[in-house]
Amino acid sequence: MKTTLLYCDTPERFGKNVQLRRTARGMTIVQLADKAGVSRQALSRLEKGAPATRLDTVIRVMVALDIQIPFILAGREQ
């Protein structure tokens, strides 16, 4: 499945990319949080572009969504 991701130059766009991938996979925020092993609140903050999101949270979510970090940062299609 191809999802066009946004160029990621702000925390808000990064969060939007996560949300786009999650919804493209038909996952709720609770399902992704459970799969990634993070709290729903942490995932919600990440999707809203909170600049203080912990790096380990970001990595866990990227792994759970099977996204290679260079792709989401560059905004390329997957």
PQR file with spaces between the fields and no chain letter, atoms N, CA, C, O and H, PARSE charges and radii, in Angstrom:
ATOM       1  N    MET     1       0.833   -1.168    0.000 -0.4000 1.5000
ATOM       2  CA   MET     1       0.000    0.000    0.000 -0.0000 2.0000
ATOM       3  C    MET     1       0.882    1.236    0.000  0.5500 1.7000
ATOM       4  O    MET     1       1.804    1.336    0.809 -0.5500 1.4000
ATOM       5  N    LYS     2       0.615    2.174   -0.890 -0.4000 1.5000
ATOM       6  CA   LYS     2       1.391    3.406   -0.937 -0.0000 2.0000
ATOM       7  C    LYS     2       0.687    4.487   -0.142  0.5500 1.7000
ATOM       8  O    LYS     2      -0.523    4.685   -0.261 -0.5500 1.4000
ATOM       9  H    LYS     2      -0.134    2.092   -1.548  0.4000 1.0000
ATOM      10  N    THR     3       1.451    5.168    0.653 -0.4000 1.5000
ATOM      11  CA   THR     3       0.958    6.306    1.403 -0.0000 2.0000
ATOM      12  C    THR     3       1.884    7.459    1.096  0.5500 1.7000
ATOM      13  O    THR     3       3.092    7.351    1.309 -0.5500 1.4000
ATOM      14  H    THR     3       2.434    5.008    0.750  0.4000 1.0000
ATOM      15  N    THR     4       1.352    8.553    0.602 -0.4000 1.5000
ATOM      16  CA   THR     4       2.182    9.709    0.328 -0.0000 2.0000
ATOM      17  C    THR     4       2.371   10.471    1.628  0.5500 1.7000
ATOM      18  O    THR     4       1.411   10.965    2.220 -0.5500 1.4000
ATOM      19  H    THR     4       0.371    8.641    0.429  0.4000 1.0000
ATOM      20  N    LEU     5       3.601   10.560    2.055 -0.4000 1.5000
ATOM      21  CA   LEU     5       3.915   11.233    3.295 -0.0000 2.0000
ATOM      22  C    LEU     5       4.365   12.655    3.008  0.5500 1.7000
ATOM      23  O    LEU     5       4.867   12.948    1.922 -0.5500 1.4000
ATOM      24  H    LEU     5       4.380   10.159    1.574  0.4000 1.0000
ATOM      25  N    LEU     6       4.189   13.523    3.965 -0.4000 1.5000
ATOM      26  CA   LEU     6       4.566   14.920    3.837 -0.0000 2.0000
ATOM      27  C    LEU     6       6.047   15.108    4.128  0.5500 1.7000
ATOM      28  O    LEU     6       6.638   14.346    4.893 -0.5500 1.4000
ATOM      29  H    LEU     6       3.781   13.286    4.847  0.4000 1.0000
ATOM      30  N    TYR     7       6.648   16.131    3.510 -0.4000 1.5000
ATOM      31  CA   TYR     7       8.006   16.501    3.875 -0.0000 2.0000
ATOM      32  C    TYR     7       7.984   16.851    5.360  0.5500 1.7000
ATOM      33  O    TYR     7       7.108   17.585    5.819 -0.5500 1.4000
ATOM      34  H    TYR     7       6.168   16.749    2.888  0.4000 1.0000
ATOM      35  N    CYS     8       8.921   16.338    6.081 -0.4000 1.5000
ATOM      36  CA   CYS     8       8.875   16.435    7.539 -0.0000 2.0000
ATOM      37  C    CYS     8       9.910   17.425    8.062  0.5500 1.7000
ATOM      38  O    CYS     8      11.032   17.047    8.399 -0.5500 1.4000
ATOM      39  H    CYS     8       9.632   15.743    5.708  0.4000 1.0000
ATOM      40  N    ASP     9       9.521   18.692    8.126 -0.4000 1.5000
ATOM      41  CA   ASP     9      10.452   19.700    8.624 -0.0000 2.0000
ATOM      42  C    ASP     9      10.004   20.312    9.951  0.5500 1.7000
ATOM      43  O    ASP     9      10.669   21.202   10.482 -0.5500 1.4000
ATOM      44  H    ASP     9       8.609   18.999    7.853  0.4000 1.0000
ATOM      45  N    THR    10       8.888   19.842   10.483 -0.4000 1.5000
ATOM      46  CA   THR    10       8.398   20.320   11.776 -0.0000 2.0000
ATOM      47  C    THR    10       7.833   19.136   12.568  0.5500 1.7000
ATOM      48  O    THR    10       7.474   18.115   11.982 -0.5500 1.4000
ATOM      49  H    THR    10       8.347   19.119   10.052  0.4000 1.0000
ATOM      50  N    PRO    11       7.754   19.267   13.882 -0.5600 1.5000
ATOM      51  CA   PRO    11       7.132   18.196   14.670  0.2800 2.0000
ATOM      52  C    PRO    11       5.684   17.938   14.253  0.5500 1.7000
ATOM      53  O    PRO    11       5.214   16.801   14.301 -0.5500 1.4000
ATOM      54  N    GLU    12       4.980   18.995   13.845 -0.4000 1.5000
ATOM      55  CA   GLU    12       3.587   18.835   13.426 -0.0000 2.0000
ATOM      56  C    GLU    12       3.481   17.967   12.179  0.5500 1.7000
ATOM      57  O    GLU    12       2.611   17.100   12.099 -0.5500 1.4000
ATOM      58  H    GLU    12       5.362   19.918   13.806  0.4000 1.0000
ATOM      59  N    ARG    13       4.346   18.190   11.223 -0.4000 1.5000
ATOM      60  CA   ARG    13       4.315   17.378    9.996 -0.0000 2.0000
ATOM      61  C    ARG    13       4.763   15.947   10.273  0.5500 1.7000
ATOM      62  O    ARG    13       4.234   15.001    9.690 -0.5500 1.4000
ATOM      63  H    ARG    13       5.053   18.894   11.288  0.4000 1.0000
ATOM      64  N    PHE    14       5.723   15.794   11.149 -0.4000 1.5000
ATOM      65  CA   PHE    14       6.141   14.448   11.530 -0.0000 2.0000
ATOM      66  C    PHE    14       4.955   13.696   12.129  0.5500 1.7000
ATOM      67  O    PHE    14       4.688   12.550   11.765 -0.5500 1.4000
ATOM      68  H    PHE    14       6.153   16.563   11.623  0.4000 1.0000
ATOM      69  N    GLY    15       4.249   14.348   13.047 -0.4000 1.5000
ATOM      70  CA   GLY    15       3.072   13.740   13.660 -0.0000 2.0000
ATOM      71  C    GLY    15       1.991   13.424   12.648  0.5500 1.7000
ATOM      72  O    GLY    15       1.325   12.393   12.745 -0.5500 1.4000
ATOM      73  H    GLY    15       4.466   15.279   13.342  0.4000 1.0000
ATOM      74  N    LYS    16       1.813   14.307   11.675 -0.4000 1.5000
ATOM      75  CA   LYS    16       0.823   14.063   10.625 -0.0000 2.0000
ATOM      76  C    LYS    16       1.213   12.841    9.804  0.5500 1.7000
ATOM      77  O    LYS    16       0.347   12.056    9.419 -0.5500 1.4000
ATOM      78  H    LYS    16       2.353   15.145   11.596  0.4000 1.0000
ATOM      79  N    ASN    17       2.498   12.670    9.530 -0.4000 1.5000
ATOM      80  CA   ASN    17       2.956   11.483    8.802 -0.0000 2.0000
ATOM      81  C    ASN    17       2.636   10.203    9.568  0.5500 1.7000
ATOM      82  O    ASN    17       2.213    9.209    8.977 -0.5500 1.4000
ATOM      83  H    ASN    17       3.201   13.308    9.843  0.4000 1.0000
ATOM      84  N    VAL    18       2.837   10.231   10.863 -0.4000 1.5000
ATOM      85  CA   VAL    18       2.515    9.064   11.684 -0.0000 2.0000
ATOM      86  C    VAL    18       1.017    8.781   11.604  0.5500 1.7000
ATOM      87  O    VAL    18       0.604    7.635   11.425 -0.5500 1.4000
ATOM      88  H    VAL    18       3.181   11.038   11.342  0.4000 1.0000
ATOM      89  N    GLN    19       0.216    9.822   11.736 -0.4000 1.5000
ATOM      90  CA   GLN    19      -1.234    9.656   11.673 -0.0000 2.0000
ATOM      91  C    GLN    19      -1.676    9.133   10.305  0.5500 1.7000
ATOM      92  O    GLN    19      -2.542    8.261   10.230 -0.5500 1.4000
ATOM      93  H    GLN    19       0.552   10.753   11.882  0.4000 1.0000
ATOM      94  N    LEU    20      -1.095    9.652    9.229 -0.4000 1.5000
ATOM      95  CA   LEU    20      -1.437    9.185    7.879 -0.0000 2.0000
ATOM      96  C    LEU    20      -1.141    7.700    7.723  0.5500 1.7000
ATOM      97  O    LEU    20      -1.964    6.957    7.188 -0.5500 1.4000
ATOM      98  H    LEU    20      -0.391   10.361    9.289  0.4000 1.0000
ATOM      99  N    ARG    21       0.018    7.265    8.182 -0.4000 1.5000
ATOM     100  CA   ARG    21       0.385    5.860    8.059 -0.0000 2.0000
ATOM     101  C    ARG    21      -0.519    4.988    8.925  0.5500 1.7000
ATOM     102  O    ARG    21      -0.951    3.916    8.500 -0.5500 1.4000
ATOM     103  H    ARG    21       0.687    7.868    8.616  0.4000 1.0000
ATOM     104  N    ARG    22      -0.803    5.454   10.140 -0.4000 1.5000
ATOM     105  CA   ARG    22      -1.666    4.676   11.042 -0.0000 2.0000
ATOM     106  C    ARG    22      -3.056    4.485   10.434  0.5500 1.7000
ATOM     107  O    ARG    22      -3.574    3.368   10.415 -0.5500 1.4000
ATOM     108  H    ARG    22      -0.452    6.325   10.485  0.4000 1.0000
ATOM     109  N    THR    23      -3.654    5.552    9.944 -0.4000 1.5000
ATOM     110  CA   THR    23      -5.002    5.443    9.382 -0.0000 2.0000
ATOM     111  C    THR    23      -5.003    4.663    8.078  0.5500 1.7000
ATOM     112  O    THR    23      -5.972    3.965    7.779 -0.5500 1.4000
ATOM     113  H    THR    23      -3.233    6.459    9.959  0.4000 1.0000
ATOM     114  N    ALA    24      -3.936    4.768    7.298 -0.4000 1.5000
ATOM     115  CA   ALA    24      -3.837    3.990    6.058 -0.0000 2.0000
ATOM     116  C    ALA    24      -3.804    2.494    6.362  0.5500 1.7000
ATOM     117  O    ALA    24      -4.233    1.677    5.547 -0.5500 1.4000
ATOM     118  H    ALA    24      -3.149    5.335    7.541  0.4000 1.0000
ATOM     119  N    ARG    25      -3.299    2.149    7.525 -0.4000 1.5000
ATOM     120  CA   ARG    25      -3.251    0.741    7.939 -0.0000 2.0000
ATOM     121  C    ARG    25      -4.510    0.314    8.690  0.5500 1.7000
ATOM     122  O    ARG    25      -4.612   -0.825    9.145 -0.5500 1.4000
ATOM     123  H    ARG    25      -2.951    2.813    8.188  0.4000 1.0000
ATOM     124  N    GLY    26      -5.464    1.231    8.817 -0.4000 1.5000
ATOM     125  CA   GLY    26      -6.722    0.901    9.473 -0.0000 2.0000
ATOM     126  C    GLY    26      -6.609    0.702   10.969  0.5500 1.7000
ATOM     127  O    GLY    26      -7.398   -0.030   11.566 -0.5500 1.4000
ATOM     128  H    GLY    26      -5.381    2.156    8.448  0.4000 1.0000
ATOM     129  N    MET    27      -5.632    1.349   11.575 -0.4000 1.5000
ATOM     130  CA   MET    27      -5.404    1.186   13.010 -0.0000 2.0000
ATOM     131  C    MET    27      -5.961    2.373   13.784  0.5500 1.7000
ATOM     132  O    MET    27      -5.905    3.514   13.327 -0.5500 1.4000
ATOM     133  H    MET    27      -4.990    1.943   11.091  0.4000 1.0000
ATOM     134  N    THR    28      -6.498    2.082   14.961 -0.4000 1.5000
ATOM     135  CA   THR    28      -6.888    3.152   15.868 -0.0000 2.0000
ATOM     136  C    THR    28      -5.652    3.587   16.646  0.5500 1.7000
ATOM     137  O    THR    28      -4.622    2.914   16.634 -0.5500 1.4000
ATOM     138  H    THR    28      -6.543    1.155   15.332  0.4000 1.0000
ATOM     139  N    ILE    29      -5.774    4.709   17.309 -0.4000 1.5000
ATOM     140  CA   ILE    29      -4.656    5.184   18.112 -0.0000 2.0000
ATOM     141  C    ILE    29      -4.364    4.205   19.253  0.5500 1.7000
ATOM     142  O    ILE    29      -3.208    4.018   19.631 -0.5500 1.4000
ATOM     143  H    ILE    29      -6.611    5.256   17.319  0.4000 1.0000
ATOM     144  N    VAL    30      -5.406    3.585   19.797 -0.4000 1.5000
ATOM     145  CA   VAL    30      -5.229    2.603   20.877 -0.0000 2.0000
ATOM     146  C    VAL    30      -4.512    1.362   20.355  0.5500 1.7000
ATOM     147  O    VAL    30      -3.621    0.837   21.023 -0.5500 1.4000
ATOM     148  H    VAL    30      -6.345    3.736   19.490  0.4000 1.0000
ATOM     149  N    GLN    31      -4.887    0.892   19.176 -0.4000 1.5000
ATOM     150  CA   GLN    31      -4.242   -0.290   18.597 -0.0000 2.0000
ATOM     151  C    GLN    31      -2.763   -0.036   18.347  0.5500 1.7000
ATOM     152  O    GLN    31      -1.926   -0.880   18.665 -0.5500 1.4000
ATOM     153  H    GLN    31      -5.611    1.319   18.633  0.4000 1.0000
ATOM     154  N    LEU    32      -2.433    1.125   17.779 -0.4000 1.5000
ATOM     155  CA   LEU    32      -1.029    1.423   17.513 -0.0000 2.0000
ATOM     156  C    LEU    32      -0.258    1.600   18.815  0.5500 1.7000
ATOM     157  O    LEU    32       0.868    1.117   18.935 -0.5500 1.4000
ATOM     158  H    LEU    32      -3.113    1.812   17.520  0.4000 1.0000
ATOM     159  N    ALA    33      -0.837    2.274   19.775 -0.4000 1.5000
ATOM     160  CA   ALA    33      -0.160    2.456   21.062 -0.0000 2.0000
ATOM     161  C    ALA    33       0.152    1.103   21.695  0.5500 1.7000
ATOM     162  O    ALA    33       1.251    0.891   22.207 -0.5500 1.4000
ATOM     163  H    ALA    33      -1.751    2.667   19.678  0.4000 1.0000
ATOM     164  N    ASP    34      -0.817    0.192   21.660 -0.4000 1.5000
ATOM     165  CA   ASP    34      -0.591   -1.152   22.209 -0.0000 2.0000
ATOM     166  C    ASP    34       0.511   -1.881   21.453  0.5500 1.7000
ATOM     167  O    ASP    34       1.391   -2.486   22.065 -0.5500 1.4000
ATOM     168  H    ASP    34      -1.710    0.364   21.244  0.4000 1.0000
ATOM     169  N    LYS    35       0.466   -1.826   20.133 -0.4000 1.5000
ATOM     170  CA   LYS    35       1.472   -2.516   19.316 -0.0000 2.0000
ATOM     171  C    LYS    35       2.868   -1.940   19.548  0.5500 1.7000
ATOM     172  O    LYS    35       3.853   -2.678   19.579 -0.5500 1.4000
ATOM     173  H    LYS    35      -0.249   -1.334   19.636  0.4000 1.0000
ATOM     174  N    ALA    36       2.947   -0.621   19.712 -0.4000 1.5000
ATOM     175  CA   ALA    36       4.239    0.040   19.901 -0.0000 2.0000
ATOM     176  C    ALA    36       4.726   -0.025   21.348  0.5500 1.7000
ATOM     177  O    ALA    36       5.898    0.231   21.622 -0.5500 1.4000
ATOM     178  H    ALA    36       2.147   -0.021   19.687  0.4000 1.0000
ATOM     179  N    GLY    37       3.837   -0.362   22.261 -0.4000 1.5000
ATOM     180  CA   GLY    37       4.223   -0.404   23.670 -0.0000 2.0000
ATOM     181  C    GLY    37       4.383    0.971   24.285  0.5500 1.7000
ATOM     182  O    GLY    37       5.217    1.174   25.167 -0.5500 1.4000
ATOM     183  H    GLY    37       2.884   -0.570   22.038  0.4000 1.0000
ATOM     184  N    VAL    38       3.574    1.921   23.815 -0.4000 1.5000
ATOM     185  CA   VAL    38       3.590    3.280   24.363 -0.0000 2.0000
ATOM     186  C    VAL    38       2.179    3.618   24.832  0.5500 1.7000
ATOM     187  O    VAL    38       1.218    2.936   24.477 -0.5500 1.4000
ATOM     188  H    VAL    38       2.896    1.756   23.099  0.4000 1.0000
ATOM     189  N    SER    39       2.064    4.655   25.618 -0.4000 1.5000
ATOM     190  CA   SER    39       0.735    5.047   26.089 -0.0000 2.0000
ATOM     191  C    SER    39      -0.041    5.737   24.964  0.5500 1.7000
ATOM     192  O    SER    39       0.544    6.291   24.033 -0.5500 1.4000
ATOM     193  H    SER    39       2.844    5.209   25.907  0.4000 1.0000
ATOM     194  N    ARG    40      -1.357    5.691   25.072 -0.4000 1.5000
ATOM     195  CA   ARG    40      -2.202    6.377   24.101 -0.0000 2.0000
ATOM     196  C    ARG    40      -1.923    7.879   24.141  0.5500 1.7000
ATOM     197  O    ARG    40      -1.932    8.552   23.110 -0.5500 1.4000
ATOM     198  H    ARG    40      -1.832    5.241   25.829  0.4000 1.0000
ATOM     199  N    GLN    41      -1.676    8.389   25.337 -0.4000 1.5000
ATOM     200  CA   GLN    41      -1.399    9.811   25.484 -0.0000 2.0000
ATOM     201  C    GLN    41      -0.098   10.203   24.786  0.5500 1.7000
ATOM     202  O    GLN    41      -0.031   11.248   24.140 -0.5500 1.4000
ATOM     203  H    GLN    41      -1.669    7.842   26.174  0.4000 1.0000
ATOM     204  N    ALA    42       0.927    9.375   24.914 -0.4000 1.5000
ATOM     205  CA   ALA    42       2.208    9.664   24.256 -0.0000 2.0000
ATOM     206  C    ALA    42       2.044    9.657   22.743  0.5500 1.7000
ATOM     207  O    ALA    42       2.592   10.516   22.053 -0.5500 1.4000
ATOM     208  H    ALA    42       0.872    8.526   25.439  0.4000 1.0000
ATOM     209  N    LEU    43       1.293    8.691   22.225 -0.4000 1.5000
ATOM     210  CA   LEU    43       1.063    8.620   20.786 -0.0000 2.0000
ATOM     211  C    LEU    43       0.238    9.806   20.315  0.5500 1.7000
ATOM     212  O    LEU    43       0.513   10.368   19.255 -0.5500 1.4000
ATOM     213  H    LEU    43       0.847    7.992   22.786  0.4000 1.0000
ATOM     214  N    SER    44      -0.753   10.188   21.077 -0.4000 1.5000
ATOM     215  CA   SER    44      -1.576   11.344   20.727 -0.0000 2.0000
ATOM     216  C    SER    44      -0.728   12.612   20.671  0.5500 1.7000
ATOM     217  O    SER    44      -0.874   13.418   19.753 -0.5500 1.4000
ATOM     218  H    SER    44      -0.976    9.731   21.938  0.4000 1.0000
ATOM     219  N    ARG    45       0.157   12.788   21.654 -0.4000 1.5000
ATOM     220  CA   ARG    45       1.043   13.959   21.654 -0.0000 2.0000
ATOM     221  C    ARG    45       1.961   13.945   20.439  0.5500 1.7000
ATOM     222  O    ARG    45       2.195   14.987   19.826 -0.5500 1.4000
ATOM     223  H    ARG    45       0.275   12.133   22.400  0.4000 1.0000
ATOM     224  N    LEU    46       2.483   12.775   20.085 -0.4000 1.5000
ATOM     225  CA   LEU    46       3.353   12.659   18.917 -0.0000 2.0000
ATOM     226  C    LEU    46       2.590   13.056   17.656  0.5500 1.7000
ATOM     227  O    LEU    46       3.105   13.820   16.839 -0.5500 1.4000
ATOM     228  H    LEU    46       2.293   11.928   20.583  0.4000 1.0000
ATOM     229  N    GLU    47       1.361   12.545   17.487 -0.4000 1.5000
ATOM     230  CA   GLU    47       0.567   12.854   16.296 -0.0000 2.0000
ATOM     231  C    GLU    47       0.173   14.328   16.233  0.5500 1.7000
ATOM     232  O    GLU    47      -0.042   14.864   15.145 -0.5500 1.4000
ATOM     233  H    GLU    47       0.943   11.924   18.150  0.4000 1.0000
ATOM     234  N    LYS    48       0.078   14.982   17.380 -0.4000 1.5000
ATOM     235  CA   LYS    48      -0.271   16.404   17.409 -0.0000 2.0000
ATOM     236  C    LYS    48       0.953   17.296   17.231  0.5500 1.7000
ATOM     237  O    LYS    48       0.831   18.518   17.147 -0.5500 1.4000
ATOM     238  H    LYS    48       0.253   14.546   18.263  0.4000 1.0000
ATOM     239  N    GLY    49       2.128   16.684   17.173 -0.4000 1.5000
ATOM     240  CA   GLY    49       3.342   17.447   16.923 -0.0000 2.0000
ATOM     241  C    GLY    49       4.016   18.006   18.150  0.5500 1.7000
ATOM     242  O    GLY    49       4.723   19.011   18.065 -0.5500 1.4000
ATOM     243  H    GLY    49       2.227   15.691   17.241  0.4000 1.0000
ATOM     244  N    ALA    50       3.811   17.377   19.288 -0.4000 1.5000
ATOM     245  CA   ALA    50       4.468   17.844   20.506 -0.0000 2.0000
ATOM     246  C    ALA    50       5.981   17.758   20.332  0.5500 1.7000
ATOM     247  O    ALA    50       6.507   16.677   20.066 -0.5500 1.4000
ATOM     248  H    ALA    50       3.237   16.561   19.357  0.4000 1.0000
ATOM     249  N    PRO    51       6.689   18.877   20.476 -0.5600 1.5000
ATOM     250  CA   PRO    51       8.133   18.871   20.224  0.2800 2.0000
ATOM     251  C    PRO    51       8.955   18.111   21.256  0.5500 1.7000
ATOM     252  O    PRO    51      10.117   17.796   20.998 -0.5500 1.4000
ATOM     253  N    ALA    52       8.386   17.813   22.406 -0.4000 1.5000
ATOM     254  CA   ALA    52       9.147   17.143   23.460 -0.0000 2.0000
ATOM     255  C    ALA    52       8.913   15.636   23.495  0.5500 1.7000
ATOM     256  O    ALA    52       9.142   15.005   24.527 -0.5500 1.4000
ATOM     257  H    ALA    52       7.443   18.069   22.615  0.4000 1.0000
ATOM     258  N    THR    53       8.464   15.051   22.396 -0.4000 1.5000
ATOM     259  CA   THR    53       8.233   13.611   22.352 -0.0000 2.0000
ATOM     260  C    THR    53       9.567   12.882   22.498  0.5500 1.7000
ATOM     261  O    THR    53      10.555   13.243   21.859 -0.5500 1.4000
ATOM     262  H    THR    53       8.278   15.564   21.558  0.4000 1.0000
ATOM     263  N    ARG    54       9.582   11.863   23.337 -0.4000 1.5000
ATOM     264  CA   ARG    54      10.814   11.106   23.576 -0.0000 2.0000
ATOM     265  C    ARG    54      11.216   10.321   22.334  0.5500 1.7000
ATOM     266  O    ARG    54      10.365    9.811   21.605 -0.5500 1.4000
ATOM     267  H    ARG    54       8.778   11.570   23.856  0.4000 1.0000
ATOM     268  N    LEU    55      12.506   10.233   22.105 -0.4000 1.5000
ATOM     269  CA   LEU    55      13.026    9.519   20.946 -0.0000 2.0000
ATOM     270  C    LEU    55      12.647    8.047   20.978  0.5500 1.7000
ATOM     271  O    LEU    55      12.338    7.478   19.931 -0.5500 1.4000
ATOM     272  H    LEU    55      13.198   10.647   22.697  0.4000 1.0000
ATOM     273  N    ASP    56      12.660    7.413   22.144 -0.4000 1.5000
ATOM     274  CA   ASP    56      12.295    6.000   22.201 -0.0000 2.0000
ATOM     275  C    ASP    56      10.832    5.793   21.810  0.5500 1.7000
ATOM     276  O    ASP    56      10.494    4.756   21.239 -0.5500 1.4000
ATOM     277  H    ASP    56      12.911    7.876   22.994  0.4000 1.0000
ATOM     278  N    THR    57       9.968    6.747   22.102 -0.4000 1.5000
ATOM     279  CA   THR    57       8.569    6.666   21.671 -0.0000 2.0000
ATOM     280  C    THR    57       8.485    6.733   20.160  0.5500 1.7000
ATOM     281  O    THR    57       7.769    5.947   19.539 -0.5500 1.4000
ATOM     282  H    THR    57      10.243    7.590   22.565  0.4000 1.0000
ATOM     283  N    VAL    58       9.208    7.663   19.564 -0.4000 1.5000
ATOM     284  CA   VAL    58       9.218    7.804   18.102 -0.0000 2.0000
ATOM     285  C    VAL    58       9.697    6.508   17.457  0.5500 1.7000
ATOM     286  O    VAL    58       9.080    6.027   16.506 -0.5500 1.4000
ATOM     287  H    VAL    58       9.790    8.302   20.068  0.4000 1.0000
ATOM     288  N    ILE    59      10.772    5.946   17.953 -0.4000 1.5000
ATOM     289  CA   ILE    59      11.328    4.724   17.367 -0.0000 2.0000
ATOM     290  C    ILE    59      10.357    3.560   17.511  0.5500 1.7000
ATOM     291  O    ILE    59      10.170    2.799   16.562 -0.5500 1.4000
ATOM     292  H    ILE    59      11.273    6.337   18.725  0.4000 1.0000
ATOM     293  N    ARG    60       9.744    3.407   18.660 -0.4000 1.5000
ATOM     294  CA   ARG    60       8.775    2.316   18.865 -0.0000 2.0000
ATOM     295  C    ARG    60       7.599    2.426   17.890  0.5500 1.7000
ATOM     296  O    ARG    60       7.145    1.420   17.344 -0.5500 1.4000
ATOM     297  H    ARG    60       9.896    4.026   19.431  0.4000 1.0000
ATOM     298  N    VAL    61       7.116    3.635   17.679 -0.4000 1.5000
ATOM     299  CA   VAL    61       5.994    3.846   16.757 -0.0000 2.0000
ATOM     300  C    VAL    61       6.423    3.554   15.324  0.5500 1.7000
ATOM     301  O    VAL    61       5.674    2.931   14.572 -0.5500 1.4000
ATOM     302  H    VAL    61       7.485    4.452   18.122  0.4000 1.0000
ATOM     303  N    MET    62       7.605    3.990   14.940 -0.4000 1.5000
ATOM     304  CA   MET    62       8.091    3.726   13.581 -0.0000 2.0000
ATOM     305  C    MET    62       8.245    2.224   13.338  0.5500 1.7000
ATOM     306  O    MET    62       7.902    1.729   12.264 -0.5500 1.4000
ATOM     307  H    MET    62       8.214    4.496   15.551  0.4000 1.0000
ATOM     308  N    VAL    63       8.754    1.509   14.322 -0.4000 1.5000
ATOM     309  CA   VAL    63       8.893    0.054   14.195 -0.0000 2.0000
ATOM     310  C    VAL    63       7.515   -0.594   14.083  0.5500 1.7000
ATOM     311  O    VAL    63       7.311   -1.478   13.251 -0.5500 1.4000
ATOM     312  H    VAL    63       9.033    1.911   15.194  0.4000 1.0000
ATOM     313  N    ALA    64       6.575   -0.162   14.914 -0.4000 1.5000
ATOM     314  CA   ALA    64       5.229   -0.738   14.894 -0.0000 2.0000
ATOM     315  C    ALA    64       4.524   -0.494   13.564  0.5500 1.7000
ATOM     316  O    ALA    64       3.713   -1.313   13.131 -0.5500 1.4000
ATOM     317  H    ALA    64       6.741    0.555   15.590  0.4000 1.0000
ATOM     318  N    LEU    65       4.828    0.630   12.915 -0.4000 1.5000
ATOM     319  CA   LEU    65       4.218    0.949   11.621 -0.0000 2.0000
ATOM     320  C    LEU    65       5.058    0.458   10.447  0.5500 1.7000
ATOM     321  O    LEU    65       4.692    0.657    9.289 -0.5500 1.4000
ATOM     322  H    LEU    65       5.487    1.295   13.267  0.4000 1.0000
ATOM     323  N    ASP    66       6.186   -0.183   10.749 -0.4000 1.5000
ATOM     324  CA   ASP    66       7.087   -0.697    9.717 -0.0000 2.0000
ATOM     325  C    ASP    66       7.534    0.408    8.765  0.5500 1.7000
ATOM     326  O    ASP    66       7.520    0.249    7.544 -0.5500 1.4000
ATOM     327  H    ASP    66       6.484   -0.344   11.690  0.4000 1.0000
ATOM     328  N    ILE    67       7.928    1.521    9.354 -0.4000 1.5000
ATOM     329  CA   ILE    67       8.404    2.666    8.576 -0.0000 2.0000
ATOM     330  C    ILE    67       9.890    2.835    8.830  0.5500 1.7000
ATOM     331  O    ILE    67      10.339    2.873    9.976 -0.5500 1.4000
ATOM     332  H    ILE    67       7.940    1.651   10.345  0.4000 1.0000
ATOM     333  N    GLN    68      10.643    2.935    7.753 -0.4000 1.5000
ATOM     334  CA   GLN    68      12.060    3.246    7.886 -0.0000 2.0000
ATOM     335  C    GLN    68      12.165    4.747    8.107  0.5500 1.7000
ATOM     336  O    GLN    68      11.602    5.536    7.348 -0.5500 1.4000
ATOM     337  H    GLN    68      10.279    2.905    6.823  0.4000 1.0000
ATOM     338  N    ILE    69      12.869    5.125    9.120 -0.4000 1.5000
ATOM     339  CA   ILE    69      12.916    6.528    9.505 -0.0000 2.0000
ATOM     340  C    ILE    69      13.329    7.458    8.365  0.5500 1.7000
ATOM     341  O    ILE    69      12.735    8.531    8.255 -0.5500 1.4000
ATOM     342  H    ILE    69      13.326    4.484    9.737  0.4000 1.0000
ATOM     343  N    PRO    70      14.295    7.135    7.515 -0.5600 1.5000
ATOM     344  CA   PRO    70      14.620    8.060    6.422  0.2800 2.0000
ATOM     345  C    PRO    70      13.429    8.363    5.507  0.5500 1.7000
ATOM     346  O    PRO    70      13.324    9.471    4.981 -0.5500 1.4000
ATOM     347  N    PHE    71      12.537    7.396    5.312 -0.4000 1.5000
ATOM     348  CA   PHE    71      11.393    7.635    4.440 -0.0000 2.0000
ATOM     349  C    PHE    71      10.424    8.633    5.042  0.5500 1.7000
ATOM     350  O    PHE    71       9.966    9.539    4.346 -0.5500 1.4000
ATOM     351  H    PHE    71      12.623    6.496    5.739  0.4000 1.0000
ATOM     352  N    ILE    72      10.105    8.493    6.303 -0.4000 1.5000
ATOM     353  CA   ILE    72       9.138    9.410    6.900 -0.0000 2.0000
ATOM     354  C    ILE    72       9.736   10.804    7.058  0.5500 1.7000
ATOM     355  O    ILE    72       9.015   11.798    6.970 -0.5500 1.4000
ATOM     356  H    ILE    72      10.478    7.757    6.868  0.4000 1.0000
ATOM     357  N    LEU    73      11.034   10.888    7.289 -0.4000 1.5000
ATOM     358  CA   LEU    73      11.664   12.198    7.402 -0.0000 2.0000
ATOM     359  C    LEU    73      11.730   12.902    6.057  0.5500 1.7000
ATOM     360  O    LEU    73      11.586   14.122    5.982 -0.5500 1.4000
ATOM     361  H    LEU    73      11.619   10.080    7.361  0.4000 1.0000
ATOM     362  N    ALA    74      11.947   12.140    4.999 -0.4000 1.5000
ATOM     363  CA   ALA    74      12.061   12.730    3.667 -0.0000 2.0000
ATOM     364  C    ALA    74      10.710   12.967    3.011  0.5500 1.7000
ATOM     365  O    ALA    74      10.605   13.781    2.094 -0.5500 1.4000
ATOM     366  H    ALA    74      12.064   11.149    5.059  0.4000 1.0000
ATOM     367  N    GLY    75       9.670   12.266    3.469 -0.4000 1.5000
ATOM     368  CA   GLY    75       8.360   12.440    2.871 -0.0000 2.0000
ATOM     369  C    GLY    75       8.200   11.703    1.562  0.5500 1.7000
ATOM     370  O    GLY    75       7.420   12.122    0.707 -0.5500 1.4000
ATOM     371  H    GLY    75       9.755   11.605    4.215  0.4000 1.0000
ATOM     372  N    ARG    76       8.922   10.615    1.392 -0.4000 1.5000
ATOM     373  CA   ARG    76       8.816    9.827    0.163 -0.0000 2.0000
ATOM     374  C    ARG    76       7.659    8.862    0.253  0.5500 1.7000
ATOM     375  O    ARG    76       7.131    8.600    1.334 -0.5500 1.4000
ATOM     376  H    ARG    76       9.555   10.275    2.087  0.4000 1.0000
ATOM     377  N    GLU    77       7.269    8.334   -0.896 -0.4000 1.5000
ATOM     378  CA   GLU    77       6.194    7.352   -0.925 -0.0000 2.0000
ATOM     379  C    GLU    77       6.717    5.998   -0.501  0.5500 1.7000
ATOM     380  O    GLU    77       7.861    5.637   -0.778 -0.5500 1.4000
ATOM     381  H    GLU    77       7.698    8.547   -1.774  0.4000 1.0000
ATOM     382  N    GLN    78       5.851    5.247    0.184 -0.4000 1.5000
ATOM     383  CA   GLN    78       6.177    3.872    0.567 -0.0000 2.0000
ATOM     384  C    GLN    78       5.063    2.990    0.102  0.5500 1.7000
ATOM     385  O    GLN    78       5.107    1.777    0.310 -0.5500 1.4000
ATOM     386  H    GLN    78       4.921    5.539    0.409  0.4000 1.0000
